[in-house]
Amino acid sequence: MTLDRLLGARLPGPPAALRRGPFREGAFSSPLHSERRAARTGVLLGLAFAVCFLTGLVSHLVQHPPSWWVWPASPSWLYRVTQGVHVATGLASIPLLLVKLWTVYPKLFAWPPAGSPARLVGRLSLLVLVGASTMQLLTGLVNIAEWYPWAFFFTTTHYWTGWLAIGAVAVHVGAKAPEIRRGLARRGSPAATAGLPAGEATAQAAADDAAETNAVPRRAFVLAGGLAVGAVTLATVGQTVSPLARVSVLGPREPGVGPQRLPVRQTAHKAGTADVGADYRLTVAGPRPLSLSLADLQALPQATERLPITCVEGWSANATWTGVRLADLLEEAGLPRGTEVTVESLQTGGLYRVSTVSPPHARSPRTLLALRLDGEQLAPDHGYPVRLIAPNRPGVMQTKWVTRIAPGSGGIGA
Amino acid sequence: MSTPLTDALRPWWRWLFVLPGLAAVGYGAHGLLTAGGRVPLGSWATWFVGSALLHDLVLAPLWIGLGWLAARWLPRAARPVVAVAAAVSGVLTLVALPFVLARGRDPRNPSFLPRDYGLTLLLVVAAVWALAAVWAAVAVRRARG
Protein backbone atom coordinates (compact mmCIF):
# COMPACT_ATOMS: atom_id res chain seq x y z
CA MET A 1 0.00 0.00 0.00
CA THR A 2 2.92 2.31 0.73
CA LEU A 3 4.12 1.57 -2.79
CA ASP A 4 0.66 2.41 -4.16
CA ARG A 5 0.72 5.71 -2.29
CA LEU A 6 4.19 6.49 -3.55
CA LEU A 7 3.51 5.59 -7.19
CA GLY A 8 0.10 7.21 -7.20
CA ALA A 9 1.20 10.40 -5.42
CA ARG A 10 0.10 13.53 -7.19
CA LEU A 11 3.09 15.31 -8.72
CA PRO A 12 2.98 19.10 -8.95
CA GLY A 13 1.92 20.03 -12.49
CA PRO A 14 3.41 22.85 -14.54
CA PRO A 15 1.59 26.21 -14.46
CA ALA A 16 -1.65 26.18 -16.44
CA ALA A 17 -0.43 29.13 -18.52
CA LEU A 18 1.91 26.71 -20.28
CA ARG A 19 -1.03 24.63 -21.48
CA ARG A 20 -1.04 25.85 -25.04
CA GLY A 21 -1.14 24.55 -28.61
CA PRO A 22 -1.37 20.76 -28.72
CA PHE A 23 -1.60 20.65 -24.90
CA ARG A 24 -5.00 22.39 -24.92
CA GLU A 25 -8.09 20.37 -24.03
CA GLY A 26 -9.60 19.07 -27.26
CA ALA A 27 -6.66 20.15 -29.44
CA PHE A 28 -7.04 16.94 -31.46
CA SER A 29 -10.58 16.85 -32.70
CA SER A 30 -10.81 13.59 -34.68
CA PRO A 31 -12.76 10.86 -32.87
CA LEU A 32 -10.46 8.38 -34.60
CA HIS A 33 -7.76 9.18 -32.04
CA SER A 34 -9.35 6.45 -29.96
CA GLU A 35 -8.67 3.42 -27.81
CA ARG A 36 -10.69 1.45 -30.31
CA ARG A 37 -8.63 2.38 -33.40
CA ALA A 38 -5.39 2.05 -31.41
CA ALA A 39 -6.31 -1.47 -30.27
CA ARG A 40 -7.38 -2.65 -33.70
CA THR A 41 -4.38 -1.18 -35.53
CA GLY A 42 -2.22 -2.49 -32.69
CA VAL A 43 -3.33 -6.08 -33.24
CA LEU A 44 -2.14 -5.95 -36.85
CA LEU A 45 1.09 -4.17 -35.96
CA GLY A 46 1.74 -6.60 -33.11
CA LEU A 47 1.27 -9.56 -35.45
CA ALA A 48 3.57 -7.93 -38.02
CA PHE A 49 6.24 -7.38 -35.36
CA ALA A 50 5.91 -11.00 -34.19
CA VAL A 51 6.44 -12.23 -37.76
CA CYS A 52 9.40 -9.86 -38.22
CA PHE A 53 10.93 -10.99 -34.96
CA LEU A 54 10.58 -14.72 -35.63
CA THR A 55 11.82 -14.57 -39.22
CA GLY A 56 14.68 -12.33 -38.09
CA LEU A 57 15.53 -14.81 -35.36
CA VAL A 58 15.63 -17.62 -37.93
CA SER A 59 18.04 -15.61 -40.08
CA HIS A 60 20.24 -14.91 -37.07
CA LEU A 61 20.29 -18.58 -36.03
CA VAL A 62 21.15 -19.72 -39.56
CA GLN A 63 24.15 -17.36 -39.63
CA HIS A 64 25.22 -17.84 -36.00
CA PRO A 65 23.99 -21.34 -35.15
CA PRO A 66 24.12 -22.44 -31.50
CA SER A 67 24.91 -26.12 -30.92
CA TRP A 68 21.24 -27.16 -30.66
CA TRP A 69 20.23 -25.51 -33.95
CA VAL A 70 19.82 -27.59 -37.09
CA TRP A 71 18.90 -25.89 -40.36
CA PRO A 72 17.89 -28.29 -43.13
CA ALA A 73 19.03 -28.24 -46.78
CA SER A 74 15.47 -28.90 -47.91
CA PRO A 75 13.18 -27.31 -48.94
CA SER A 76 15.57 -25.14 -50.93
CA TRP A 77 13.15 -22.18 -50.86
CA LEU A 78 12.56 -22.03 -47.10
CA TYR A 79 15.06 -19.26 -46.29
CA ARG A 80 13.90 -17.40 -49.38
CA VAL A 81 10.41 -17.35 -47.89
CA THR A 82 11.40 -16.49 -44.30
CA GLN A 83 13.74 -13.65 -45.26
CA GLY A 84 11.42 -12.35 -48.00
CA VAL A 85 8.63 -12.28 -45.41
CA HIS A 86 10.95 -10.59 -42.89
CA VAL A 87 11.72 -7.63 -45.14
CA ALA A 88 8.25 -7.39 -46.70
CA THR A 89 6.59 -7.43 -43.27
CA GLY A 90 9.05 -4.83 -42.01
CA LEU A 91 8.20 -2.55 -44.94
CA ALA A 92 4.46 -3.12 -44.44
CA SER A 93 4.93 -2.25 -40.75
CA ILE A 94 6.02 1.28 -41.67
CA PRO A 95 2.50 2.45 -42.61
CA LEU A 96 1.00 0.35 -39.80
CA LEU A 97 3.27 1.96 -37.22
CA LEU A 98 2.54 5.44 -38.55
CA VAL A 99 -1.19 4.80 -38.34
CA LYS A 100 -0.85 3.33 -34.84
CA LEU A 101 1.18 6.29 -33.60
CA TRP A 102 -1.35 8.67 -35.14
CA THR A 103 -4.19 7.09 -33.17
CA VAL A 104 -2.40 7.74 -29.87
CA TYR A 105 -0.53 10.92 -30.79
CA PRO A 106 -2.70 13.21 -28.58
CA LYS A 107 -1.51 11.22 -25.55
CA LEU A 108 1.94 12.70 -26.11
CA PHE A 109 0.45 16.03 -25.02
CA ALA A 110 -1.47 14.74 -21.99
CA TRP A 111 -1.90 17.35 -19.26
CA PRO A 112 -0.35 17.37 -16.72
CA PRO A 113 2.63 15.71 -18.50
CA ALA A 114 3.18 13.37 -15.53
CA GLY A 115 0.42 13.30 -12.94
CA SER A 116 2.08 10.70 -10.72
CA PRO A 117 5.36 8.73 -10.51
CA ALA A 118 3.48 5.75 -11.98
CA ARG A 119 2.45 7.83 -15.00
CA LEU A 120 6.02 9.09 -15.38
CA VAL A 121 7.40 5.53 -15.39
CA GLY A 122 4.67 4.51 -17.83
CA ARG A 123 5.55 7.31 -20.24
CA LEU A 124 9.27 6.58 -20.06
CA SER A 125 8.59 2.91 -20.82
CA LEU A 126 6.73 4.08 -23.94
CA LEU A 127 9.95 5.72 -25.09
CA VAL A 128 11.51 2.24 -25.19
CA LEU A 129 8.57 0.94 -27.22
CA VAL A 130 8.44 3.85 -29.68
CA GLY A 131 12.22 4.26 -29.89
CA ALA A 132 12.84 0.57 -30.58
CA SER A 133 9.95 0.25 -33.08
CA THR A 134 10.77 3.37 -35.09
CA MET A 135 14.51 2.64 -35.03
CA GLN A 136 14.07 -0.95 -36.24
CA LEU A 137 11.92 0.08 -39.18
CA LEU A 138 13.92 3.18 -40.11
CA THR A 139 17.38 1.60 -39.90
CA GLY A 140 16.07 -1.55 -41.58
CA LEU A 141 14.83 0.52 -44.52
CA VAL A 142 18.02 2.56 -44.77
CA ASN A 143 20.06 -0.66 -44.54
CA ILE A 144 18.36 -2.24 -47.58
CA ALA A 145 19.30 0.96 -49.43
CA GLU A 146 22.90 -0.04 -48.52
CA TRP A 147 23.42 3.30 -46.84
CA TYR A 148 25.08 3.20 -43.43
CA PRO A 149 24.91 6.66 -41.82
CA TRP A 150 25.69 5.27 -38.36
CA ALA A 151 28.70 4.06 -36.38
CA PHE A 152 27.22 0.70 -35.29
CA PHE A 153 27.38 -2.65 -37.06
CA PHE A 154 23.89 -3.02 -38.46
CA THR A 155 23.14 -6.73 -38.03
CA THR A 156 24.29 -6.89 -34.39
CA THR A 157 22.35 -3.74 -33.55
CA HIS A 158 19.24 -4.84 -35.44
CA TYR A 159 19.31 -8.20 -33.65
CA TRP A 160 19.58 -6.87 -30.09
CA THR A 161 17.25 -3.93 -30.69
CA GLY A 162 14.82 -6.51 -32.10
CA TRP A 163 14.69 -8.21 -28.69
CA LEU A 164 14.11 -4.82 -27.12
CA ALA A 165 11.31 -4.05 -29.59
CA ILE A 166 9.45 -7.36 -29.29
CA GLY A 167 9.82 -7.27 -25.50
CA ALA A 168 8.49 -3.72 -25.29
CA VAL A 169 5.55 -4.70 -27.53
CA ALA A 170 4.72 -7.65 -25.27
CA VAL A 171 4.92 -5.53 -22.11
CA HIS A 172 2.71 -2.93 -23.79
CA VAL A 173 0.10 -5.56 -24.71
CA GLY A 174 0.08 -6.77 -21.10
CA ALA A 175 -0.03 -3.26 -19.66
CA LYS A 176 -2.89 -2.23 -21.96
CA ALA A 177 -4.86 -5.48 -21.60
CA PRO A 178 -8.09 -3.80 -20.37
CA GLU A 179 -7.91 -1.14 -23.09
CA ILE A 180 -7.27 -3.82 -25.73
CA ARG A 181 -10.24 -5.87 -24.51
CA ARG A 182 -12.48 -2.81 -24.73
CA GLY A 183 -11.09 -1.78 -28.10
CA LEU A 184 -11.66 -5.20 -29.64
CA ALA A 185 -15.18 -5.62 -28.22
CA ARG A 186 -18.10 -4.88 -30.50
CA ARG A 187 -18.96 -1.19 -30.64
CA GLY A 188 -21.87 -0.36 -28.34
CA SER A 189 -21.58 -3.60 -26.36
CA PRO A 190 -21.09 -3.41 -22.56
CA ALA A 191 -17.58 -4.89 -22.98
CA ALA A 192 -16.56 -1.89 -25.10
CA THR A 193 -16.67 0.36 -22.03
CA ALA A 194 -16.01 -2.18 -19.27
CA GLY A 195 -14.14 -0.75 -16.29
CA LEU A 196 -14.57 2.89 -17.30
CA PRO A 197 -16.24 5.38 -14.93
CA ALA A 198 -19.77 6.18 -16.11
CA GLY A 199 -18.97 9.62 -17.53
CA GLU A 200 -15.97 8.39 -19.49
CA ALA A 201 -17.88 5.37 -20.77
CA THR A 202 -20.60 7.59 -22.22
CA ALA A 203 -18.07 9.98 -23.78
CA GLN A 204 -16.07 7.13 -25.31
CA ALA A 205 -19.17 5.43 -26.75
CA ALA A 206 -20.28 8.77 -28.21
CA ALA A 207 -16.86 9.37 -29.78
CA ASP A 208 -16.85 5.89 -31.32
CA ASP A 209 -20.29 6.55 -32.80
CA ALA A 210 -19.14 9.96 -34.07
CA ALA A 211 -16.17 8.28 -35.78
CA GLU A 212 -18.64 6.56 -38.13
CA THR A 213 -19.97 9.85 -39.49
CA ASN A 214 -16.89 12.05 -39.03
CA ALA A 215 -15.76 14.18 -42.02
CA VAL A 216 -12.99 11.59 -42.42
CA PRO A 217 -14.91 8.57 -41.14
CA ARG A 218 -13.68 5.24 -39.81
CA ARG A 219 -14.12 3.65 -43.22
CA ALA A 220 -11.73 6.18 -44.81
CA PHE A 221 -9.26 5.59 -41.97
CA VAL A 222 -9.31 1.82 -42.58
CA LEU A 223 -9.09 2.31 -46.34
CA ALA A 224 -6.13 4.70 -46.00
CA GLY A 225 -4.24 2.26 -43.77
CA GLY A 226 -5.08 -0.74 -45.92
CA LEU A 227 -4.17 0.93 -49.19
CA ALA A 228 -0.95 2.33 -47.72
CA VAL A 229 0.12 -1.16 -46.62
CA GLY A 230 -0.94 -2.59 -49.99
CA ALA A 231 0.85 0.12 -51.96
CA VAL A 232 4.14 -0.26 -50.08
CA THR A 233 3.98 -4.03 -50.45
CA LEU A 234 3.10 -4.00 -54.12
CA ALA A 235 5.78 -1.37 -54.83
CA THR A 236 8.58 -3.48 -53.33
CA VAL A 237 7.69 -7.17 -52.96
CA GLY A 238 8.61 -7.97 -56.58
CA GLN A 239 12.25 -7.95 -55.46
CA THR A 240 11.56 -11.42 -54.10
CA VAL A 241 8.25 -12.47 -55.70
CA SER A 242 9.57 -12.44 -59.26
CA PRO A 243 6.20 -12.48 -61.12
CA LEU A 244 5.64 -9.02 -59.59
CA ALA A 245 9.10 -7.74 -60.58
CA ARG A 246 7.70 -5.36 -63.21
CA VAL A 247 4.99 -4.08 -60.88
CA SER A 248 7.30 -3.35 -57.95
CA VAL A 249 8.71 -0.18 -59.44
CA LEU A 250 10.14 1.09 -56.14
CA GLY A 251 11.98 -2.08 -55.10
CA PRO A 252 15.76 -1.76 -54.76
CA ARG A 253 16.37 -4.90 -56.86
CA GLU A 254 14.71 -6.60 -59.78
CA PRO A 255 15.13 -10.35 -60.27
CA GLY A 256 16.46 -10.70 -63.81
CA VAL A 257 18.49 -7.49 -63.72
CA GLY A 258 22.24 -7.88 -63.31
CA PRO A 259 25.14 -9.67 -64.95
CA GLN A 260 23.76 -12.91 -66.43
CA ARG A 261 20.26 -11.66 -65.49
CA LEU A 262 20.87 -12.13 -61.75
CA PRO A 263 21.32 -9.34 -59.15
CA VAL A 264 24.63 -8.96 -57.31
CA ARG A 265 25.37 -7.87 -53.73
CA GLN A 266 29.18 -7.96 -53.46
CA THR A 267 31.04 -7.04 -56.67
CA ALA A 268 34.33 -8.61 -57.74
CA HIS A 269 35.79 -5.13 -57.76
CA LYS A 270 35.00 -4.56 -54.08
CA ALA A 271 36.19 -8.05 -53.16
CA GLY A 272 39.43 -7.55 -55.10
CA THR A 273 38.79 -10.68 -57.16
CA ALA A 274 38.19 -9.14 -60.60
CA ASP A 275 41.32 -10.69 -62.16
CA VAL A 276 41.62 -14.39 -61.40
CA GLY A 277 44.43 -15.81 -63.52
CA ALA A 278 45.36 -19.20 -64.95
CA ASP A 279 47.27 -20.01 -61.77
CA TYR A 280 43.93 -20.38 -59.94
CA ARG A 281 43.65 -23.56 -57.88
CA LEU A 282 40.90 -24.95 -55.69
CA THR A 283 42.43 -26.90 -52.82
CA VAL A 284 40.48 -29.42 -50.77
CA ALA A 285 42.09 -30.50 -47.49
CA GLY A 286 41.53 -34.08 -46.39
CA PRO A 287 43.20 -37.51 -46.20
CA ARG A 288 43.78 -37.21 -49.99
CA PRO A 289 44.33 -33.45 -50.49
CA LEU A 290 43.29 -32.08 -53.87
CA SER A 291 44.58 -29.15 -55.88
CA LEU A 292 42.43 -28.52 -58.92
CA SER A 293 42.69 -26.01 -61.76
CA LEU A 294 39.55 -24.69 -63.44
CA ALA A 295 40.14 -27.17 -66.28
CA ASP A 296 40.40 -30.03 -63.74
CA LEU A 297 37.07 -28.97 -62.22
CA GLN A 298 35.45 -28.75 -65.65
CA ALA A 299 36.63 -32.30 -66.37
CA LEU A 300 34.85 -33.72 -63.30
CA PRO A 301 31.24 -34.97 -63.55
CA GLN A 302 28.94 -31.92 -63.68
CA ALA A 303 25.50 -31.49 -62.13
CA THR A 304 22.86 -28.85 -62.82
CA GLU A 305 20.51 -27.50 -60.14
CA ARG A 306 17.94 -24.72 -60.09
CA LEU A 307 18.49 -22.85 -56.80
CA PRO A 308 17.68 -19.38 -55.50
CA ILE A 309 20.10 -16.72 -54.35
CA THR A 310 18.52 -15.05 -51.31
CA CYS A 311 20.01 -11.87 -49.96
CA VAL A 312 19.50 -11.00 -46.29
CA GLU A 313 18.39 -7.61 -47.63
CA GLY A 314 15.17 -9.22 -48.82
CA TRP A 315 15.62 -9.80 -52.55
CA SER A 316 15.93 -13.21 -54.13
CA ALA A 317 16.05 -14.80 -57.56
CA ASN A 318 16.16 -18.28 -59.00
CA ALA A 319 18.94 -19.39 -61.34
CA THR A 320 20.27 -22.53 -63.00
CA TRP A 321 23.69 -23.50 -61.72
CA THR A 322 26.09 -26.10 -63.14
CA GLY A 323 29.18 -27.46 -61.42
CA VAL A 324 30.71 -30.16 -59.26
CA ARG A 325 28.76 -31.61 -56.34
CA LEU A 326 30.44 -30.68 -53.06
CA ALA A 327 29.75 -34.16 -51.65
CA ASP A 328 31.53 -35.78 -54.65
CA LEU A 329 34.54 -33.56 -54.09
CA LEU A 330 34.67 -34.35 -50.38
CA GLU A 331 34.58 -38.06 -51.18
CA GLU A 332 37.37 -37.57 -53.72
CA ALA A 333 39.45 -35.96 -50.96
CA GLY A 334 38.81 -38.94 -48.67
CA LEU A 335 36.26 -37.17 -46.46
CA PRO A 336 32.92 -38.78 -45.61
CA ARG A 337 29.90 -37.16 -47.29
CA GLY A 338 28.28 -34.75 -44.87
CA THR A 339 31.56 -33.64 -43.29
CA GLU A 340 31.24 -30.11 -41.94
CA VAL A 341 33.62 -27.94 -43.95
CA THR A 342 34.69 -24.32 -44.31
CA VAL A 343 34.70 -22.68 -47.71
CA GLU A 344 37.19 -19.86 -48.22
CA SER A 345 37.06 -17.08 -50.77
CA LEU A 346 39.88 -15.41 -52.69
CA GLN A 347 38.63 -12.08 -51.35
CA THR A 348 41.16 -10.61 -48.98
CA GLY A 349 38.87 -9.23 -46.27
CA GLY A 350 35.28 -8.77 -45.19
CA LEU A 351 33.10 -10.55 -42.67
CA TYR A 352 31.89 -13.12 -45.17
CA ARG A 353 35.22 -14.35 -46.60
CA VAL A 354 34.76 -17.77 -45.00
CA SER A 355 31.54 -19.71 -44.49
CA THR A 356 30.73 -22.98 -42.80
CA VAL A 357 28.82 -25.67 -44.68
CA SER A 358 26.95 -27.67 -42.03
CA PRO A 359 26.39 -31.43 -42.43
CA PRO A 360 22.89 -31.25 -43.99
CA HIS A 361 24.19 -28.95 -46.73
CA ALA A 362 27.54 -30.74 -47.16
CA ARG A 363 25.62 -34.00 -47.63
CA SER A 364 22.98 -32.59 -49.98
CA PRO A 365 23.46 -33.64 -53.62
CA ARG A 366 22.10 -30.20 -54.58
CA THR A 367 25.07 -28.35 -53.04
CA LEU A 368 27.38 -27.38 -55.89
CA LEU A 369 30.67 -25.70 -56.50
CA ALA A 370 29.18 -23.91 -59.45
CA LEU A 371 31.23 -23.08 -62.55
CA ARG A 372 28.35 -21.96 -64.76
CA LEU A 373 25.21 -19.87 -64.43
CA ASP A 374 22.36 -20.39 -66.89
CA GLY A 375 24.79 -22.21 -69.17
CA GLU A 376 27.45 -19.47 -69.21
CA GLN A 377 30.75 -19.29 -67.37
CA LEU A 378 30.22 -17.36 -64.11
CA ALA A 379 30.56 -13.59 -64.41
CA PRO A 380 33.26 -12.15 -62.10
CA ASP A 381 30.52 -10.58 -59.93
CA HIS A 382 28.88 -13.99 -59.51
CA GLY A 383 32.11 -15.58 -58.26
CA TYR A 384 34.23 -16.61 -61.27
CA PRO A 385 35.82 -19.11 -61.41
CA VAL A 386 33.95 -21.09 -58.70
CA ARG A 387 31.22 -20.29 -56.21
CA LEU A 388 29.34 -22.26 -53.60
CA ILE A 389 25.61 -22.61 -54.17
CA ALA A 390 23.63 -24.64 -51.65
CA PRO A 391 19.89 -25.03 -51.11
CA ASN A 392 18.23 -23.02 -48.33
CA ARG A 393 21.09 -20.70 -47.30
CA PRO A 394 21.36 -16.91 -47.14
CA GLY A 395 23.42 -15.23 -49.86
CA VAL A 396 26.19 -14.22 -47.43
CA MET A 397 26.84 -17.94 -46.95
CA GLN A 398 26.94 -18.71 -50.69
CA THR A 399 30.67 -17.97 -50.84
CA LYS A 400 31.97 -16.63 -54.14
CA TRP A 401 35.51 -16.93 -55.65
CA VAL A 402 36.07 -20.18 -53.70
CA THR A 403 39.71 -21.24 -53.39
CA ARG A 404 39.90 -23.59 -50.40
CA ILE A 405 37.71 -26.19 -48.74
CA ALA A 406 38.73 -27.75 -45.43
CA PRO A 407 37.06 -29.80 -42.72
CA GLY A 408 36.00 -27.80 -39.66
CA SER A 409 33.97 -24.69 -38.97
CA GLY A 410 34.67 -20.97 -39.10
CA GLY A 411 33.45 -17.65 -40.50
CA ILE A 412 29.76 -17.09 -41.09
CA GLY A 413 27.58 -20.05 -40.12
CA ALA A 414 30.08 -21.37 -37.57
CA MET B 1 -9.24 7.12 -1.57
CA SER B 2 -11.75 5.41 -3.85
CA THR B 3 -11.23 1.79 -4.86
CA PRO B 4 -9.88 1.39 -8.39
CA LEU B 5 -12.37 0.16 -10.97
CA THR B 6 -9.88 -2.21 -12.57
CA ASP B 7 -7.78 -4.83 -10.88
CA ALA B 8 -4.12 -4.49 -11.87
CA LEU B 9 -3.72 -8.28 -11.72
CA ARG B 10 -6.39 -8.91 -14.32
CA PRO B 11 -7.00 -10.10 -16.92
CA TRP B 12 -4.72 -12.98 -15.93
CA TRP B 13 -3.28 -13.31 -19.45
CA ARG B 14 -1.62 -9.92 -19.24
CA TRP B 15 1.20 -11.60 -17.28
CA LEU B 16 1.84 -13.94 -20.20
CA PHE B 17 2.88 -10.80 -22.07
CA VAL B 18 4.42 -8.64 -19.35
CA LEU B 19 6.83 -11.17 -17.83
CA PRO B 20 8.35 -12.64 -21.04
CA GLY B 21 8.33 -9.09 -22.44
CA LEU B 22 10.40 -7.78 -19.57
CA ALA B 23 12.78 -10.72 -19.98
CA ALA B 24 13.18 -9.96 -23.70
CA VAL B 25 13.82 -6.27 -23.01
CA GLY B 26 16.44 -7.24 -20.44
CA TYR B 27 18.07 -9.71 -22.83
CA GLY B 28 18.16 -7.13 -25.63
CA ALA B 29 19.53 -4.40 -23.35
CA HIS B 30 22.21 -6.78 -22.05
CA GLY B 31 23.14 -7.72 -25.61
CA LEU B 32 23.47 -4.09 -26.65
CA LEU B 33 25.49 -3.18 -23.58
CA THR B 34 27.93 -6.05 -24.02
CA ALA B 35 28.32 -5.83 -27.81
CA GLY B 36 31.38 -3.63 -27.37
CA GLY B 37 32.80 -1.99 -30.50
CA ARG B 38 30.03 -3.43 -32.71
CA VAL B 39 27.40 -1.23 -31.07
CA PRO B 40 28.82 2.15 -29.98
CA LEU B 41 26.11 3.27 -27.57
CA GLY B 42 26.24 6.94 -28.57
CA SER B 43 25.38 6.13 -32.16
CA TRP B 44 22.77 3.61 -31.07
CA ALA B 45 21.11 6.12 -28.71
CA THR B 46 21.13 8.79 -31.42
CA TRP B 47 19.15 6.53 -33.75
CA PHE B 48 16.92 5.19 -30.98
CA VAL B 49 15.84 8.60 -29.73
CA GLY B 50 16.25 10.29 -33.13
CA SER B 51 13.86 7.88 -34.88
CA ALA B 52 11.18 8.52 -32.26
CA LEU B 53 11.71 12.29 -32.44
CA LEU B 54 11.65 12.19 -36.24
CA HIS B 55 8.13 10.83 -35.94
CA ASP B 56 6.94 12.93 -33.01
CA LEU B 57 8.40 16.28 -34.05
CA VAL B 58 8.50 16.07 -37.86
CA LEU B 59 6.23 13.46 -39.48
CA ALA B 60 3.25 13.67 -37.14
CA PRO B 61 3.09 17.49 -36.97
CA LEU B 62 3.46 17.62 -40.76
CA TRP B 63 0.56 15.21 -41.21
CA ILE B 64 -1.61 16.99 -38.64
CA GLY B 65 -0.78 20.38 -40.20
CA LEU B 66 -1.83 19.09 -43.62
CA GLY B 67 -5.03 17.75 -42.07
CA TRP B 68 -5.72 21.13 -40.55
CA LEU B 69 -5.27 22.82 -43.93
CA ALA B 70 -7.50 20.23 -45.62
CA ALA B 71 -10.23 20.78 -43.01
CA ARG B 72 -10.05 24.50 -43.67
CA TRP B 73 -9.93 24.56 -47.45
CA LEU B 74 -11.52 21.40 -48.80
CA PRO B 75 -15.22 20.60 -49.15
CA ARG B 76 -16.24 18.01 -46.59
CA ALA B 77 -17.09 15.38 -49.20
CA ALA B 78 -13.57 15.54 -50.67
CA ARG B 79 -11.70 15.06 -47.41
CA PRO B 80 -11.89 11.26 -47.04
CA VAL B 81 -10.48 10.75 -50.54
CA VAL B 82 -7.74 13.31 -49.99
CA ALA B 83 -6.79 11.69 -46.68
CA VAL B 84 -6.50 8.29 -48.38
CA ALA B 85 -4.44 9.69 -51.27
CA ALA B 86 -2.17 11.61 -48.89
CA ALA B 87 -1.59 8.49 -46.77
CA VAL B 88 -0.75 6.33 -49.79
CA SER B 89 1.49 8.85 -51.55
CA GLY B 90 3.09 9.96 -48.29
CA VAL B 91 4.08 6.50 -47.17
CA LEU B 92 5.31 5.55 -50.66
CA THR B 93 7.50 8.67 -50.62
CA LEU B 94 8.85 7.80 -47.21
CA VAL B 95 9.70 4.22 -48.15
CA ALA B 96 11.21 5.21 -51.52
CA LEU B 97 13.21 8.15 -50.16
CA PRO B 98 16.38 6.15 -49.34
CA PHE B 99 16.31 4.73 -52.88
CA VAL B 100 15.76 8.19 -54.38
CA LEU B 101 18.68 9.58 -52.36
CA ALA B 102 20.66 6.46 -53.41
CA ARG B 103 23.58 7.20 -51.09
CA GLY B 104 24.62 3.55 -51.33
CA ARG B 105 24.62 3.39 -55.12
CA ASP B 106 27.69 1.77 -56.68
CA PRO B 107 28.39 2.54 -60.36
CA ARG B 108 30.10 -0.86 -60.64
CA ASN B 109 26.92 -2.64 -59.54
CA PRO B 110 24.09 -1.66 -61.90
CA SER B 111 21.88 -4.45 -60.46
CA PHE B 112 21.44 -2.41 -57.27
CA LEU B 113 18.90 0.43 -57.58
CA PRO B 114 18.40 -0.28 -61.29
CA ARG B 115 15.73 2.39 -61.82
CA ASP B 116 15.39 6.17 -61.75
CA TYR B 117 13.61 6.22 -58.40
CA GLY B 118 12.97 9.97 -58.31
CA LEU B 119 11.10 9.94 -61.60
CA THR B 120 9.31 6.67 -60.81
CA LEU B 121 8.12 7.99 -57.46
CA LEU B 122 6.94 11.21 -59.09
CA LEU B 123 4.90 9.27 -61.65
CA VAL B 124 3.39 6.96 -59.04
CA VAL B 125 2.43 9.86 -56.75
CA ALA B 126 1.01 11.79 -59.71
CA ALA B 127 -1.10 8.77 -60.67
CA VAL B 128 -2.41 8.44 -57.10
CA TRP B 129 -3.42 12.11 -57.00
CA ALA B 130 -4.96 12.07 -60.49
CA LEU B 131 -7.15 9.17 -59.39
CA ALA B 132 -7.96 10.93 -56.11
CA ALA B 133 -8.88 14.16 -57.90
CA VAL B 134 -11.42 12.37 -60.10
CA TRP B 135 -12.84 10.47 -57.14
CA ALA B 136 -13.02 13.63 -55.01
CA ALA B 137 -14.77 15.56 -57.80
CA VAL B 138 -17.36 12.80 -58.10
CA ALA B 139 -17.83 12.72 -54.31
CA VAL B 140 -18.30 16.50 -54.09
CA ARG B 141 -20.75 16.47 -57.00
CA ARG B 142 -22.77 13.68 -55.40
CA ALA B 143 -22.85 15.49 -52.07
CA ARG B 144 -24.18 18.63 -53.79
CA GLY B 145 -26.59 16.78 -56.06
Interface residues (C-beta under 8 A of the other chain):
Chain A: F28 S30 L91 I94 P95 L98 V99 L101 W102 Y105 L108 L127 V128 V130 G131 A132 T134 M135 L137 L138 T139 L141 V142 I144 A145 E146 W147 Y148 P149 W150 A151 F152 F153 T156 T157 Y159 W160 T161 G162 W163 L164 A165 I166 G167 A168 V169 A170 V171 H172 V173 G174 A175 A177 P178 R181 G195 L196 P197 A215 V216 P217 R219 A220 F221 L223 A224 G225 L227 A228 A231 V232 A235 T236 V249 L250 P252 R253 E254 V257 G258 P259 L262 P263 V264 R265 T267 H269 K270 D381
Chain B: L5 T6 R10 P11 W13 R14 W15 L16 F17 V18 L19 P20 G21 L22 A23 A24 V25 G26 Y27 G28 A29 G31 L32 A35 R38 V39 P40 G42 S43 W44 T46 W47 F48 V49 S51 A52 L54 H55 D56 L59 A60 W63 I64 G67 A71 R76 R79 P80 V81 A83 V84 A87 V88 G90 V91 L92 L94 V95 A96 P98 F99 L101 A102 R103 G104 D106 R108 N109 P110 S111 F112 L113 P114 R115 Y117 T120 L121 V124 V128
